[in-house]
Amino acid sequence: MVQPEPATPNPPQPFGNLAAASVKELFEAANMTGVGDASSVRSKRRQSISAITQYLSAFPGRTWQERWTASELDDAEDPIPFSQVRRRWVETGSIACRA
């Protein structure tokens, strides 16, 4: 059985520490990673950032990771892939996937 590798304790952060970045700072970092991308790709990236940060802002935490954990989107028994979260946002305007 294939086991996932443990996360790197201090992964590289080419755009600095974005753990508690503002939405504007996240947009700026995303724009820097997508230099040369089509405008539709950049637009989808901004929509995704907007959707997830809007949702996570309703949960407690100083960092986006703390809010993600508080939202239970990473529930170990029933994890929700981000692709499903984004699809739900596009279809319904909400990313709340659980009833």
C-alpha positions in Angstrom: 0.0 0.0 0.0 1.4 3.4 -0.9 1.7 5.8 2.0 1.8 9.6 1.6 5.1 11.2 2.5 5.0 13.4 5.6 4.8 17.1 4.9 8.1 19.0 4.9 8.4 20.8 8.2 9.5 24.1 6.7 8.5 24.2 3.0 10.0 26.9 0.8 7.9 30.0 0.7 8.8 32.0 -2.4 6.2 34.7 -1.7 6.9 34.9 2.0 4.7 33.6 4.8 1.1 33.8 3.5 -0.4 32.0 6.5 -2.2 35.1 7.7 -2.0 37.1 4.5 -4.9 39.4 3.5 -7.0 38.4 0.5 -5.3 41.2 -1.5 -1.9 39.7 -0.7 -3.1 36.3 -1.8 -4.3 37.7 -5.1 -0.9 39.4 -5.6 1.0 36.1 -4.9 -1.3 34.2 -7.2 -0.8 36.7 -10.0 3.0 36.4 -9.6 2.7 32.6 -10.0 0.6 32.8 -13.1 2.7 35.2 -15.3 1.9 34.3 -18.8 -1.3 32.4 -17.9 -4.5 33.1 -20.0 -6.8 35.7 -18.5 -9.4 33.0 -17.9 -7.0 31.0 -15.8 -6.1 34.0 -13.7 -9.8 34.8 -13.3 -10.6 31.3 -12.1 -7.7 31.5 -9.7 -9.0 34.8 -8.3 -12.5 33.3 -8.0 -11.1 30.3 -6.1 -9.1 32.5 -3.7 -12.2 34.7 -3.2 -14.5 31.7 -2.6 -12.2 29.9 -0.1 -11.2 33.0 1.9 -14.8 34.2 2.1 -15.8 30.9 3.5 -12.9 30.4 5.8 -13.3 34.0 7.2 -16.3 32.8 9.1 -14.2 30.4 11.2 -11.9 31.2 14.1 -8.2 31.3 13.7 -5.2 33.6 13.1 -4.1 31.7 10.0 -5.8 30.3 6.9 -4.7 26.8 8.1 -6.3 27.3 11.5 -9.5 28.4 9.8 -9.4 25.5 7.4 -9.0 23.1 10.3 -11.8 24.8 12.2 -14.1 24.5 9.1 -13.6 20.7 9.2 -13.0 20.7 5.4 -9.9 18.6 6.2 -11.9 16.0 8.3 -9.7 12.9 8.3 -12.7 10.6 8.0 -14.4 12.5 5.2 -12.0 14.9 3.5 -13.4 17.1 0.8 -11.2 17.7 -2.2 -10.8 21.3 -3.1 -12.1 20.6 -6.6 -15.4 19.7 -5.1 -15.4 22.8 -2.9 -14.8 25.0 -6.0 -17.4 23.2 -8.1 -19.9 23.7 -5.3 -19.1 27.4 -5.2 -19.6 27.8 -9.0 -22.9 25.8 -8.9 -24.5 27.3 -5.8 -22.5 30.3 -4.6 -21.6 28.4 -1.4 -18.8 26.0 -0.6 -20.6 24.5 2.4 -20.5 20.9 1.2 -22.0 19.2 4.3 -25.6 19.3 5.2 
